[in-house]
């Protein structure tokens, strides 16, 4: 790697995107980041500046996953692409295509542009949602050879979007003859330090526990990973020769929701936070989820193990 090595990070203003940008800048790369609006540039630069001096090594460009405009220019002269951008809402949308279309079509737009501009390797941010969802309940262990089942009646719109987007990416690369490589990172629930005051989707879980916005806890189990480890995994997948053509599950710990609540209560109860630790039966939680739609996305497939 030289100081002239340029990496494109899509979704540079997102939770994972910011941490990837910071990690790249710390390693000396030139970074080009995509955002949906350049109106966010000043705030994003201020956030990144808290972690690393970007000076003139960070440039931002405006793109949209649903439009072709700008992607060819964004990938031009880039050695690598970290395609992080993908919709990740708090709750399931009214129609699954609201997630599926931008996830799948956006991924293909990035790959087409990368191919046209002879990018060496694309690292796609996928998810364990593309591996462990829609399977029979008896199946509880998964590896990188497994795929979620988009035809399943139990799969969420988010998991379906990640599965179809990653499938489309692998199919696209198989049809290329110009040597563009692909690797995917498949993290579990991504937690860790928030780069700014925006709780973002990943932080809402902890925020809801801290603020006691729900009457009790669901009996939910998670496979989690620190966002900084996810960023490190992206950089490793980008530069390690053997990573080409591989999928990488990123999970560092496994816990129950009650474990998190107990830990937060231990740390913050004396600061006035009344954190609930009572666990409700699943049927009650699902009933509440029908009323409070922001819970429904979190409920889908929460007990899977990667």
C-alpha positions in Angstrom: 0.0 0.0 0.0 1.2 3.5 -0.9 -0.2 6.9 0.0 -1.7 6.9 -3.5 -3.9 3.9 -2.8 -7.5 5.1 -3.0 -10.4 3.2 -1.4 -14.1 4.0 -2.0 -16.4 3.6 1.0 -20.1 3.6 0.2 -22.4 4.8 2.9 -19.5 6.8 4.5 -21.9 8.6 6.9 -23.3 5.4 8.4 -22.3 3.6 11.6 -20.0 1.0 10.0 -19.0 3.4 7.2 -17.6 6.0 9.5 -15.5 3.4 11.4 -14.2 2.0 8.1 -13.3 5.5 6.9 -11.5 6.2 10.2 -9.6 2.9 10.1 -8.5 3.5 6.5 -7.3 7.0 7.2 -5.3 5.8 10.2 -3.6 3.3 7.9 -2.6 6.1 5.5 -5.1 5.4 2.6 -6.7 8.0 0.4 -10.4 7.7 1.0 -13.4 8.6 -1.2 -16.7 8.3 0.6 -20.2 8.3 -0.8 -23.1 10.1 0.9 -26.7 10.7 -0.2 -26.3 14.4 0.2 -23.2 16.6 0.4 -25.2 18.7 2.8 -23.8 16.3 5.4 -20.2 16.9 4.5 -19.3 19.4 7.3 -20.9 17.3 10.0 -19.3 14.1 8.8 -15.8 15.7 8.6 -16.3 17.0 12.1 -17.2 13.6 13.3 -14.3 11.8 11.6 -11.9 14.6 12.8 -12.6 13.5 16.4 -10.7 10.2 15.6 -8.2 11.0 12.9 -6.8 14.0 10.9 -8.2 13.5 7.5 -6.6 16.6 6.0 -6.8 16.3 2.2 -7.0 12.5 2.1 -10.8 12.4 2.4 -13.1 13.4 -0.4 -16.9 12.9 -0.5 -19.2 12.4 -3.5 -23.0 12.3 -3.7 -24.6 9.1 -5.0 -27.9 7.2 -4.7 -28.3 3.4 -4.6 -31.3 3.8 -6.8 -29.6 5.9 -9.5 -26.8 5.2 -12.0 -25.6 8.8 -11.8 -22.2 9.3 -10.1 -21.1 5.7 -9.5 -18.6 5.6 -12.4 -17.0 8.8 -11.2 -17.0 7.5 -7.6 -15.1 4.4 -8.5 -12.7 6.0 -11.0 -9.0 5.5 -10.0 -10.0 3.5 -6.9 -7.9 0.4 -6.1 -10.5 -1.0 -3.7 -14.2 -0.5 -2.8 -15.8 -1.2 0.6 -19.5 -1.4 -0.3 -21.1 -0.7 3.1 -24.2 1.2 2.1 -27.5 -0.6 2.4 -30.9 0.3 4.0 -31.2 -0.8 7.6 -34.5 0.4 9.1 -35.8 0.2 12.6 -38.9 -1.8 11.5 -40.0 -3.9 8.5 -41.3 -1.6 5.7 -44.8 -1.7 4.3 -43.4 -3.6 1.3 -40.2 -5.7 1.2 -39.1 -4.1 -2.1 -38.4 -0.9 -0.2 -35.4 -2.7 1.2 -34.7 -5.4 -1.5 -34.5 -3.0 -4.5 -31.9 -0.5 -3.1 -29.9 -3.3 -1.5 -29.7 -5.5 -4.6 -29.7 -2.9 -7.3 -27.4 -0.7 -5.4 -24.9 -3.5 -5.0 -25.0 -4.2 -8.7 -24.5 -0.6 -9.6 -21.4 -0.5 -7.4 -20.1 -3.7 -8.9 -20.7 -2.6 -12.5 -18.9 0.7 -11.9 -16.1 -1.1 -10.1 -15.7 -3.5 -13.1 -15.7 -0.6 -15.6 -13.0 1.1 -13.7 -10.8 -2.0 -13.1 -11.1 -1.9 -9.3 -9.0 -4.7 -7.8 -11.3 -5.9 -5.1 -14.8 -5.1 -3.7 -15.6 -6.0 -0.1 -19.3 -6.2 0.5 -20.9 -5.6 3.9 -23.4 -8.4 4.1 -24.8 -9.9 7.3 -25.5 -13.1 9.2 -29.0 -12.3 8.0 -27.9 -13.7 4.6 -26.8 -16.9 6.3 -29.0 -17.9 9.2 -32.6 -16.9 8.5 -35.6 -18.7 7.1 -34.3 -22.2 8.1 -36.2 -24.8 10.1 -36.0 -24.2 13.9 -34.0 -27.4 14.4 -31.1 -25.8 12.5 -29.2 -23.7 15.0 -25.6 -23.7 13.8 -24.3 -22.1 10.7 -21.2 -21.4 8.7 -20.1 -19.5 5.6 -21.5 -22.2 3.3 -25.0 -21.6 4.5 -27.5 -19.2 2.9 -30.7 -17.8 4.2 -33.9 -19.0 2.4 -35.6 -15.9 0.8 -38.6 -18.0 -0.1 -39.3 -18.8 3.6 -42.4 -17.4 5.1 -40.5 -16.6 8.3 -37.7 -14.5 6.8 -37.8 -10.7 7.5 -37.6 -8.2 4.7 -34.2 -7.1 5.9 -32.8 -10.6 5.9 -34.3 -11.2 2.5 -32.7 -8.0 1.1 -29.3 -8.9 2.4 -29.5 -12.4 1.0 -30.6 -11.4 -2.4 -28.1 -8.6 -2.6 -25.2 -10.8 -1.7 -26.4 -13.6 -4.0 -26.6 -11.0 -6.8 -23.1 -9.9 -6.1 -21.6 -13.4 -6.3 -23.5 -14.1 -9.5 -22.3 -10.8 -11.1 -18.6 -11.5 -10.3 -18.8 -15.0 -11.7 -19.7 -13.5 -15.0 -16.8 -11.2 -15.2 -13.6 -11.8 -17.1 -11.6 -8.7 -16.0 -10.4 -10.0 -12.6 -12.4 -7.9 -10.2 -12.4 -9.8 -6.9 -15.1 -10.0 -4.2 -15.1 -10.8 -0.5 -18.0 -10.4 1.9 -18.2 -9.6 5.6 -21.2 -11.1 7.4 -21.4 -9.6 10.9 -23.9 -10.3 13.6 -25.5 -7.5 15.6 -23.1 -4.6 15.4 -22.6 -2.8 18.6 -19.9 -0.4 19.9 -19.1 3.3 20.3 -21.3 5.7 18.5 -19.3 8.2 16.5 -21.8 11.0 17.0 -25.1 11.7 18.8 -27.1 9.7 16.3 -28.2 6.5 17.9 -28.7 4.8 14.5 -30.5 1.5 14.2 -27.8 -0.6 15.9 -27.8 1.7 18.9 -31.5 1.8 19.4 -31.5 -1.5 21.2 -29.2 -0.2 24.0 -31.0 3.2 24.0 -34.4 1.5 24.5 -33.0 -0.4 27.5 -31.4 2.7 29.0 -34.6 4.7 28.6 -37.0 1.9 29.6 -39.2 2.5 26.6 -40.7 -1.0 26.8 -42.5 -2.6 29.8 -40.1 -5.5 29.9 -37.7 -7.6 27.9 -38.2 -10.2 25.2 -36.5 -13.6 25.5 -34.0 -12.7 22.8 -30.6 -14.1 22.0 -28.0 -12.2 19.9 -24.7 -12.9 18.2 -22.8 -9.6 18.4 -19.6 -8.0 17.2 -17.9 -4.7 17.9 -18.1 -2.2 15.1 -14.3 -1.6 15.3 -13.7 -5.3 14.7 -16.1 -5.1 11.7 -14.0 -2.2 10.2 -10.8 -4.2 10.8 -12.3 -7.2 9.1 -13.1 -5.1 6.1 -9.6 -3.9 5.8 -8.2 -7.4 6.2 -10.6 -8.8 3.6 -9.5 -5.9 1.3 -5.8 -6.6 1.4 -5.4 -10.3 2.2 -4.8 -12.2 -1.0 -6.5 -15.4 0.2 -9.7 -13.5 1.1 -10.8 -13.2 -2.5 -13.9 -15.2 -3.2 -14.6 -15.8 0.5 -17.4 -15.0 3.0 -16.5 -14.2 6.6 -18.9 -14.4 9.5 -18.0 -11.8 12.1 -19.3 -12.7 15.5 -17.3 -12.2 18.7 -19.8 -12.8 21.5 -23.2 -14.3 22.2 -25.7 -13.1 24.8 -29.3 -12.8 26.0 -31.0 -9.4 26.1 -31.4 -9.8 29.8 -27.6 -10.1 30.2 -27.3 -6.7 28.5 -30.0 -5.1 30.7 -28.3 -6.5 33.9 -24.9 -5.1 32.8 -26.4 -1.7 32.0 -28.3 -1.7 35.3 -25.1 -2.4 37.2 -23.3 0.4 35.5 -25.9 3.1 35.3 -28.6 2.5 38.0 -26.8 4.9 40.4 -27.1 7.6 37.7 -30.8 7.6 37.7 -31.5 5.1 34.8 -34.4 2.7 35.7 -33.4 -0.2 33.5 -36.0 -3.0 33.4 -34.7 -6.6 33.7 -38.0 -8.6 33.8 -38.5 -11.0 30.9 -41.9 -11.4 29.3 -43.2 -14.5 27.5 -42.8 -14.3 23.7 -46.5 -14.0 23.0 -46.8 -10.8 25.0 -43.8 -9.3 23.3 -45.2 -10.2 19.9 -48.5 -8.6 20.8 -46.7 -5.4 21.9 -44.6 -5.5 18.7 -47.8 -5.4 16.6 -48.6 -2.1 18.4 -45.1 -0.8 18.5 -43.7 -1.5 15.0 -40.1 -0.4 15.9 -39.8 -3.7 17.8 -40.8 -6.0 15.0 -37.6 -5.7 13.0 -35.6 -6.8 16.1 -37.8 -9.8 16.8 -37.3 -11.5 13.5 -34.8 -14.4 13.7 -33.3 -13.1 16.9 -32.5 -16.6 18.3 -30.2 -17.9 15.6 -26.7 -18.9 16.2 -23.8 -18.3 13.8 
